[in-house]
Amino acid sequence: MSGRQGGKLKPLKKEKKKSNDLDEEDLEFKKKQQEEQKKIKDLKEKAQKGGPLVGGGIKKSKKK
């Protein structure tokens, strides 16, 4: 077994490098996305507080 292992052991996966190369356009885009997500979240919360919007669907007549 030791005959096959020669030299230094290599890691199976390389660590991912963090890319911190963000220019002004990227920063503006990220800021815009965060604002939009905030607006959507607020609208969802308001919709949940208001109660159900649907009146109950189709009503069936009960004939005897």
C-alpha positions as CSV (number, residue, x, y, z in Angstrom):
1,M,0.0,0.0,0.0
2,S,2.8,2.4,0.8
3,G,4.2,1.9,-2.7
4,R,1.4,3.8,-4.4
5,Q,1.4,6.8,-2.0
6,G,4.2,9.0,-3.0
7,G,4.8,12.6,-2.3
8,K,2.3,15.1,-0.8
9,L,-1.4,14.3,-0.4
10,K,-3.6,16.7,-2.4
11,P,-7.0,17.9,-1.1
12,L,-10.0,16.5,-3.0
13,K,-11.7,19.9,-3.4
14,K,-10.1,23.3,-3.7
15,E,-11.5,26.1,-1.5
16,K,-13.6,28.6,-3.3
17,K,-12.1,32.0,-3.6
18,K,-14.3,34.9,-2.6
19,S,-14.7,37.4,-5.3
20,N,-14.8,40.9,-3.9
21,D,-14.5,42.6,-7.3
22,L,-17.7,44.7,-7.2
23,D,-18.0,47.9,-9.0
24,E,-20.5,50.7,-8.6
25,E,-23.1,49.1,-11.0
26,D,-23.1,45.8,-9.0
27,L,-23.5,47.6,-5.7
28,E,-26.4,49.7,-7.1
29,F,-28.1,46.5,-8.5
30,K,-27.8,44.7,-5.2
31,K,-29.3,47.7,-3.4
32,K,-32.2,47.9,-5.8
33,Q,-32.9,44.2,-5.4
34,Q,-32.9,44.5,-1.6
35,E,-35.3,47.4,-1.8
36,E,-37.7,45.5,-4.1
37,Q,-37.6,42.4,-1.8
38,K,-38.4,44.7,1.2
39,K,-41.4,46.2,-0.7
40,I,-42.7,42.7,-1.6
41,K,-42.3,41.5,2.0
42,D,-44.2,44.6,3.3
43,L,-47.0,44.0,0.7
44,K,-47.3,40.3,1.7
45,E,-47.6,41.3,5.4
46,K,-50.3,43.8,4.6
47,A,-52.2,41.3,2.6
48,Q,-52.1,38.7,5.4
49,K,-53.4,41.3,8.0
50,G,-56.4,42.3,5.8
51,G,-58.0,38.9,5.9
52,P,-59.1,36.7,3.0
53,L,-59.8,38.4,-0.3
54,V,-62.0,35.6,-1.7
55,G,-65.6,35.6,-0.7
56,G,-66.0,31.8,-0.5
57,G,-66.2,30.6,-4.0
58,I,-69.2,29.2,-5.8
59,K,-72.3,28.9,-3.7
60,K,-74.5,25.9,-4.5
61,S,-78.2,26.2,-4.2
62,K,-79.8,23.6,-2.0
63,K,-83.1,22.5,-3.6
64,K,-85.4,20.0,-1.8
